[in-house]
Amino acid sequence: MGREAEELACHHLQKHGLHLLERNYHCKRGEIDLVMRDASSIIFVEVRYRRNHHFGSGAESVDRHKQAKLTAAALHYLQSNTAAAKSPARFDVVSVTVNTVPGHAPADIQWIQNAFDASF
């Protein structure tokens, strides 16, 4: 389901004008689910999947430890991609929750732009 959540998130962001640069960027320090670009910025996107909100939203699960791993992976990406390093960067979180209510959209997608601040 995680792969499907990433696909839903990617389509949602593309509908809002973002362009996919890379999917599942890996380095020793961590992984970034989606690396995207808008008109002026590089956007590092963490996609979180939840079956329900009983234990909080997916966005709430991006704690300081996860933020540090995302920041380290983003730094690696920017050091490896000099063109991208010239643009401002931000961290977004997309939380995908399955909707089990009949007659409603199959998933609830919450996009949090600039979800946390990272010092580069």
C-alpha positions in Angstrom: 0.0 0.0 0.0 3.0 2.3 0.6 3.8 2.3 -3.2 0.1 3.1 -4.0 0.2 6.0 -1.4 3.3 7.4 -3.1 1.6 7.2 -6.5 -1.6 9.0 -5.2 0.6 11.7 -3.6 2.6 12.2 -6.7 -0.5 12.5 -8.9 -2.0 14.9 -6.4 1.1 17.1 -6.4 1.4 17.1 -10.2 -2.3 18.2 -10.4 -1.2 21.2 -8.3 1.7 22.1 -10.7 4.7 20.3 -9.3 7.0 18.3 -11.5 8.5 15.0 -10.5 12.3 15.0 -10.5 13.0 11.7 -8.7 11.2 9.0 -6.9 12.7 7.1 -3.9 16.0 8.9 -3.8 18.4 6.7 -1.6 21.7 7.5 0.0 23.4 6.1 3.1 21.7 8.7 5.3 18.2 8.0 4.3 15.5 8.1 1.6 13.3 10.8 0.1 10.0 9.5 -1.3 9.6 12.2 -3.9 11.8 15.0 -5.1 9.7 17.6 -7.0 10.0 21.1 -8.4 7.6 24.0 -8.6 8.3 27.3 -10.4 11.0 28.3 -8.0 11.8 25.6 -5.4 13.0 22.0 -5.0 10.5 20.2 -2.8 11.5 17.1 -0.7 8.3 15.1 0.0 7.7 12.5 2.7 4.7 10.4 2.0 3.0 8.8 5.0 0.2 6.2 4.7 -2.4 5.5 7.4 -5.4 3.1 7.4 -7.1 5.4 9.8 -6.5 8.3 12.2 -6.7 6.2 15.4 -3.0 6.8 16.1 -2.8 10.2 14.6 -2.3 11.3 11.0 0.7 10.3 8.9 2.0 13.9 9.1 2.1 13.6 12.9 4.4 10.6 12.6 7.2 12.7 11.0 9.1 13.2 14.3 12.5 15.0 14.9 14.4 11.8 14.2 12.7 11.3 10.8 13.2 15.1 10.0 16.9 14.7 10.7 17.1 11.7 8.3 15.2 13.6 5.6 17.4 16.7 6.0 20.6 14.6 5.7 19.3 12.8 2.6 18.2 16.2 1.1 21.7 17.6 1.7 23.2 14.7 -0.1 20.8 15.2 -3.0 21.7 18.9 -3.2 25.4 18.2 -3.1 25.0 15.7 -5.9 22.8 17.9 -8.1 24.5 21.3 -8.4 21.6 22.7 -10.5 19.1 21.9 -7.9 21.3 23.3 -5.1 20.9 26.8 -6.7 17.1 26.8 -5.9 15.4 27.3 -2.5 14.3 24.0 -0.9 11.5 23.0 1.4 10.1 19.9 3.0 6.5 18.9 2.5 4.6 16.0 4.0 1.7 14.2 2.2 -0.5 12.1 4.4 -2.6 9.5 2.7 -5.4 7.9 4.7 -7.7 5.3 3.2 -11.4 6.3 3.3 -13.6 3.4 4.2 -16.9 5.3 3.9 -18.9 4.1 0.9 -19.6 6.8 -1.7 -16.6 8.9 -0.7 -13.2 9.3 -2.4 -11.0 6.2 -1.8 -8.4 8.2 0.0 -8.0 11.4 2.0 -4.9 13.3 0.9 -3.5 16.0 3.2 -0.6 18.1 1.8 1.4 20.1 4.3 3.7 22.5 2.6 6.8 23.6 4.4 6.0 21.0 7.0 9.2 21.6 9.0 12.1 23.8 9.0 15.6 22.4 8.4 18.8 24.3 8.8 21.1 23.8 5.7 
